[in-house]
Amino acid sequence: MARQIIISDDNVSDSNEIKRLLSGFGADIIQTLRICSAKELLTKFKTGDIVICDFKLADGNAVELMEWLDHKNIGCNVFVITDVETVADAVTSFRPGAKDYINKRLIRELLIPKIKTLIGRDDDDNFQLLFSRKSDGYLRAYSAAHVVAPTNLNVMIIGESGVGKEPLAHEIYDMSQQCDRPCVLMDCGTLHYLALNNNTKQQPTLLDAVASQFRKAQGSTVILDNIQQLSTDMQSIMLHVIANCKQPPRIIATASPDISEMVIEGGFLSALFYKIKEFTIALPPLRDCQDDIMLLADFYLRHYNQEFHKQVKRFDASAQKEMRVHSWSGNIRELKHVVRVAVLKSRGEIITSKELDFDTPNTGAHIQFKLKKDDEKSKITSAIVHANGNLTQAANLLGISLRTLLVKRKKYGLK
C-alpha cells in the first residue's frame, strides 16, 4: 500500500538525494525546508505515514516536531537524520518516539532498507519491538549499538540471561556495512559438538571446526553467543583461530555480567577477552527498566492475541502494579512467558492479577538487596540469610545469576 513520506531537511542536496533513493517505493514524497511547513503538512497525514527529519533545522528540531506530533495525537513514523552523530542526541531522539537516528553518510545503507521494510510490514510485528522501549538504560545501550554498528570494531554485549543480548547483536549486524554478507552464529555452550558435524577428509578436530565457521564469515560477522561458557581449551582454540584468520571477521559477542570476574580470577583468557572487548555495551536487566515493562507487555499481548485468536485489550490496574514491582529475574524471557500464559488463561478483554503466573516468587524484598559497590558484601550476606541459605533464591533477591553469586561469594570469603 502506498504511503506518504515527508522529508524535512533544509539541506536541499541531501533532501533530493533521499527522495531519489525512495522514488521506487510507490510512496508520495513531499519535501519541506522548515519545521513549521512540516507541521502544516502533517495535520493532513494518516497514522502510519513516514517522516524523515533532520535533527536540527533553522526553526526547530526533530524532538520538538515529535513532541508536537504526540500532543496532536498524530501517529507518524519518524526517522531522525543528522550530520553529526552523538549518543546524547540519539537518546534525546529516541525518547519522544523516533524510529531510528541515522547519520546522513549511512542513508543508503541504514535508512532506505528500514523504510522499505516498514512499508512492507504490519505495524504489530517484531520490527516495532526494536523501537518500543523508552527506559534510559535501554536507550543508552541501543544508541551505543547504533554508533558502533557501521564500524569494524569487535563488540561485547554484557547482560543477564533473557535481557535480549542476541537480538541486539543481530541488530548491530543488520546496521553494519557487512549486512549483505553471511553472518555466522556460534553458540559457545555447544561448540564441542562442531567437530561431529564438520565435513573434513581427515579426522575432524575442534580447531578445524571452529576455523571452518570463521572461514564462512570472512569479511563479514561472527556472533559468539554466551562466551562465558567457553571451556579453557576452547578459549585457546578461539584465540588461535582469530589470530590466524587471513580475513578476520568482525566479532560480536554476548556475555553474562560475571565475565569480568572470570578474567580477574583466571577463568577466562584475558587475551581473548580484550581482543573481543574493543567496544562494550551493557544491557540493563528489566527490573532497572521500569518504563519498558508495560510497553513490552502490551507488545507481547498483541502478539499472543494472534497466536491464541483472542481479543484481550489490556492489563488492569492490579495486573500492572504486580508487573511493575516484580523482580523479573528471568528478564524479558520471563515477561514473555508470563504474558503468554495470561493471554491463554484470560476469559475476557482484560487481564487481572489472577491471570499472572510469575516464574519466580515476588517477595518485594529485591529492592532492599540491590547491589551497590560500597556495600556489596553486606547485601550478599543479608540476601543469603533472608533466603535461609538457598543460594538460588538469594541470587533472585540480588538480581544476579547463581553463577555470579557463587563468584562473589568466593571473592568475599562468605560461607
C-alpha positions in Angstrom: 0.0 0.0 0.0 1.4 3.4 -1.0 2.2 5.8 1.9 3.1 9.4 2.2 6.7 10.3 3.1 7.6 13.8 4.2 11.3 14.8 4.1 12.1 17.8 6.3 15.6 19.0 5.7 17.0 22.5 5.0 19.9 20.9 3.0 18.3 20.7 -0.4 21.0 18.5 -1.8 20.6 15.9 1.0 16.8 16.1 0.7 16.9 15.5 -3.1 19.2 12.5 -2.7 16.9 10.9 -0.1 13.9 11.5 -2.4 15.8 9.9 -5.3 16.6 6.8 -3.2 12.9 6.4 -2.2 11.5 7.1 -5.6 10.9 3.4 -6.4 8.8 2.6 -3.3 5.5 3.7 -4.7 5.0 6.4 -2.0 4.0 10.1 -2.3 7.1 12.1 -1.3 6.9 15.7 -0.1 9.8 17.9 0.8 10.0 20.8 3.2 12.7 23.1 4.5 11.2 24.1 7.8 9.5 22.5 10.9 6.5 24.9 10.5 5.9 23.7 7.0 6.2 20.1 8.1 3.6 20.6 10.8 1.1 22.1 8.3 1.5 19.1 6.1 1.4 16.6 9.0 -2.1 17.7 10.1 -3.3 16.0 6.9 -1.2 12.9 7.3 -2.6 9.4 8.2 -1.4 7.2 11.1 1.5 5.1 9.8 2.8 7.7 7.4 6.6 8.4 7.4 8.6 11.5 8.4 12.3 11.9 7.7 13.5 14.9 9.7 17.0 16.5 10.1 17.9 16.7 13.8 18.3 20.5 13.6 16.6 22.9 11.2 16.5 26.7 11.1 13.2 27.0 13.0 13.4 24.0 15.4 14.5 20.4 15.7 13.1 16.8 15.3 12.5 16.4 19.0 10.2 19.4 19.1 8.4 18.0 16.0 7.9 14.6 17.6 6.6 16.2 20.8 4.1 18.2 18.7 3.0 15.1 16.9 2.4 13.4 20.3 0.4 16.4 21.6 -1.7 16.4 18.4 -2.1 12.6 18.5 -0.7 12.2 15.0 0.8 8.7 14.8 3.6 9.1 12.2 6.8 7.0 12.0 9.7 9.5 12.4 13.3 8.8 11.3 15.8 11.4 12.6 18.8 12.1 10.3 22.0 14.0 11.3 25.3 15.3 10.0 27.0 14.9 13.4 26.1 11.7 15.3 26.3 11.6 19.1 24.9 9.2 21.7 23.4 12.1 23.6 21.4 13.3 20.6 20.4 9.7 19.8 19.0 9.2 23.3 17.2 12.5 23.0 15.6 11.5 19.7 14.5 8.0 20.8 12.8 9.2 24.0 9.9 11.0 22.2 9.5 8.1 19.8 12.0 8.2 16.9 12.1 5.0 14.8 15.8 5.5 14.3 18.6 8.0 14.4 20.9 7.8 11.4 24.0 9.6 10.1 23.5 11.1 6.7 26.6 9.3 5.4 24.7 6.0 6.0 21.3 6.9 4.5 21.7 4.4 1.7 22.9 1.5 4.0 20.6 2.1 7.0 17.6 4.4 6.3 16.5 3.1 3.0 16.3 -0.6 3.9 14.4 0.2 7.2 11.8 2.3 5.3 11.4 -0.4 2.7 10.9 -2.9 5.5 8.4 -0.7 7.3 6.3 -0.1 4.2 6.1 -3.8 3.6 5.3 -4.9 7.2 2.4 -4.9 9.6 2.8 -2.4 12.4 2.5 -5.2 15.1 5.4 -7.4 14.1 8.9 -7.6 15.6 10.1 -4.5 13.8 8.1 -2.5 16.2 9.6 -4.2 19.3 13.0 -2.8 18.5 11.7 0.7 18.9 9.1 0.3 21.6 11.4 0.7 24.6 11.9 4.1 26.4 13.9 3.5 29.5 17.2 5.4 30.0 19.3 2.3 30.3 18.0 0.6 27.2 18.1 3.8 25.1 21.8 4.3 26.1 22.6 0.7 25.1 20.7 0.9 21.8 22.2 4.3 20.9 25.7 2.9 21.6 24.9 -0.1 19.3 23.8 2.4 16.7 27.1 4.3 16.9 29.3 1.3 16.8 27.4 -0.7 14.1 28.9 1.0 11.0 32.5 0.5 12.3 34.7 -2.6 12.2 35.2 -2.7 15.9 34.6 -6.0 17.8 31.7 -5.6 20.2 30.9 -7.3 23.5 27.3 -7.1 24.8 27.1 -7.8 28.5 23.9 -8.5 30.4 21.9 -11.1 32.4 20.2 -14.0 30.8 17.0 -13.0 29.0 17.7 -9.3 28.5 17.9 -9.6 24.7 21.7 -9.7 24.0 21.5 -11.9 20.9 18.7 -9.8 19.2 20.8 -6.7 19.8 23.8 -8.5 18.3 21.8 -9.2 15.2 20.6 -5.6 15.1 24.2 -4.4 15.1 24.9 -6.8 12.2 21.8 -5.6 10.3 23.1 -2.0 10.7 26.6 -2.8 9.7 28.4 -2.4 6.4 28.7 -6.2 6.3 25.0 -6.8 6.4 25.0 -8.1 2.8 27.4 -10.9 3.6 26.8 -14.1 5.6 26.6 -13.8 9.4 27.6 -16.9 11.4 26.1 -17.5 14.8 28.1 -19.8 17.2 26.5 -20.9 20.5 29.6 -21.2 22.8 27.8 -23.7 25.0 27.6 -26.2 22.2 30.8 -25.6 20.3 32.2 -29.0 21.3 29.6 -30.6 19.0 31.0 -28.8 16.0 33.7 -31.4 15.2 31.0 -34.1 14.8 29.3 -32.1 12.0 32.4 -30.7 10.3 33.0 -32.3 6.9 36.7 -32.8 6.5 38.5 -35.6 4.8 40.8 -36.2 7.8 39.7 -36.8 11.4 38.0 -33.5 12.3 39.2 -31.6 15.4 37.7 -28.7 17.3 40.3 -26.4 15.8 39.2 -27.5 12.3 35.6 -27.0 13.1 35.9 -23.5 14.6 38.3 -22.4 11.8 35.7 -23.6 9.3 33.0 -21.5 10.9 35.2 -18.4 10.8 36.1 -19.0 7.1 32.4 -18.9 6.3 32.2 -15.4 7.8 35.4 -14.0 6.2 34.9 -10.3 5.6 31.6 -10.4 7.5 30.5 -11.1 11.1 30.6 -13.9 13.7 28.2 -13.7 16.6 29.6 -15.6 19.6 26.7 -16.2 22.0 27.4 -16.7 25.7 31.3 -16.6 25.5 31.5 -17.2 29.3 30.5 -20.8 28.6 33.7 -21.5 26.6 36.0 -24.0 28.3 39.6 -23.0 28.9 40.7 -25.3 26.0 38.1 -23.8 23.7 39.2 -20.3 24.6 42.7 -21.1 23.5 41.4 -22.6 20.2 39.2 -19.5 19.6 42.2 -17.1 20.2 44.4 -19.2 17.9 41.7 -19.1 15.1 41.2 -15.4 15.4 44.9 -14.7 15.3 45.4 -16.8 12.2 42.5 -15.6 10.1 43.6 -14.2 6.7 40.4 -12.1 6.6 39.3 -12.0 10.2 35.5 -11.4 10.5 34.1 -8.9 12.9 33.1 -10.4 16.2 30.0 -9.5 18.2 30.0 -11.5 21.4 27.4 -11.8 24.2 28.4 -12.4 27.8 27.0 -12.6 31.3 27.9 -9.9 33.8 30.4 -12.2 35.6 32.7 -12.3 32.6 35.0 -9.6 34.1 35.2 -11.6 37.4 36.2 -14.7 35.4 39.0 -12.8 33.7 40.3 -11.5 37.1 40.2 -15.0 38.6 41.8 -16.6 35.6 38.7 -18.5 34.4 38.7 -16.6 31.1 41.8 -15.7 29.0 42.4 -12.0 29.2 44.0 -12.0 25.7 40.7 -13.3 24.2 38.6 -11.0 26.4 40.4 -7.8 25.3 40.6 -9.0 21.7 36.8 -9.1 21.6 36.1 -6.2 24.0 37.0 -3.4 21.7 33.6 -1.8 22.4 31.3 -2.7 25.2 27.6 -2.4 25.5 25.9 -3.1 28.8 22.2 -4.2 28.5 20.4 -3.5 31.8 18.1 -6.0 33.5 14.4 -5.5 33.1 13.9 -4.6 36.8 16.1 -1.5 36.1 13.9 -0.5 33.1 10.6 0.3 34.7 9.5 2.4 31.8 9.7 -0.7 29.5 7.8 -3.3 31.4 4.3 -2.4 30.3 5.4 -1.4 26.8 6.9 -4.9 26.3 3.9 -6.5 28.0 1.5 -4.7 25.6 3.6 -5.8 22.6 3.5 -9.4 23.6 -0.2 -9.2 24.5 -0.9 -8.2 20.9 1.4 -11.0 19.7 -0.3 -13.7 21.7 -3.7 -12.4 20.8 -2.9 -13.5 17.3 -1.5 -16.9 18.4 -4.5 -17.8 20.5 -7.1 -16.0 18.4 -8.1 -13.8 21.4 -9.2 -10.2 21.7 -7.6 -9.2 25.0 -7.3 -5.4 25.1 -5.2 -4.5 28.2 -3.9 -5.2 31.7 -6.0 -3.8 34.6 -4.5 -1.7 37.4 -3.9 -4.7 39.7 -2.0 -6.6 37.0 0.1 -3.5 36.0 1.0 -2.9 39.7 2.2 -6.5 40.2 4.2 -6.5 36.9 5.9 -3.2 37.8 7.1 -4.4 41.3 8.0 -8.0 40.2 11.8 -8.7 40.3 11.9 -10.3 36.8 14.9 -12.4 37.4 14.3 -14.1 34.0 14.1 -10.6 32.4 12.3 -10.3 29.0 12.2 -14.1 28.6 10.2 -14.4 31.8 7.9 -11.5 31.0 7.2 -13.0 27.6 6.2 -16.3 29.2 4.0 -14.6 31.9 2.1 -12.6 29.3 1.6 -15.7 27.1 0.1 -17.7 29.9 -2.0 -14.7 31.0 -3.5 -14.3 27.5 -4.2 -18.0 27.2 -6.0 -18.0 30.6 -8.0 -14.9 30.1 -11.7 -15.2 29.6 -12.5 -11.6 28.8 -10.9 -8.5 27.3 -8.9 -7.5 30.4 -6.1 -9.4 32.2 -6.2 -9.1 36.0 -3.6 -10.1 38.6 -5.3 -13.5 38.9 -4.1 -14.5 35.4 -0.5 -13.7 36.2 1.7 -16.7 37.0 5.2 -15.5 37.7 8.2 -17.8 37.1 9.8 -16.7 40.4 8.0 -15.7 43.6 7.9 -11.9 44.1 8.8 -11.2 47.7 9.1 -7.5 47.2 12.5 -7.7 49.0 14.6 -7.4 46.0 14.8 -3.6 46.2 16.5 -3.7 49.6 19.1 -6.2 48.3 20.0 -4.2 45.2 23.8 -4.4 44.9 26.0 -1.3 45.3 29.8 -1.4 45.2 30.2 0.2 48.6 28.2 -2.4 50.5 28.2 -5.4 48.2 29.4 -7.9 50.8 26.8 -7.0 53.4 24.0 -7.1 50.8 25.0 -10.6 49.7 25.2 -11.8 53.3 21.8 -10.3 54.0 20.2 -11.9 50.9 21.7 -15.4 51.8 20.4 -15.1 55.4 17.0 -13.9 54.1 16.8 -16.9 51.8 17.7 -19.3 54.6 20.9 -20.3 52.8 19.1 -21.1 49.5 21.6 -19.6 47.0 19.2 -19.7 44.1 16.6 -17.6 46.0 19.4 -15.3 47.2 20.6 -14.7 43.6 17.0 -13.8 42.7 16.8 -11.3 45.5 20.0 -9.7 44.5 19.0 -9.7 40.8 22.1 -11.6 39.7 22.7 -15.1 38.2 23.5 -18.0 40.5 27.0 -18.2 38.9 27.7 -14.6 39.6 26.6 -15.1 43.2 29.0 -18.0 43.6 31.9 -15.9 42.2 31.1 -13.0 44.5 30.6 -15.4 47.5 34.1 -16.8 46.9 35.6 -13.3 46.4 34.3 -12.2 49.8 35.1 -15.5 51.6 31.4 -16.0 52.6 30.2 -19.4 53.8 
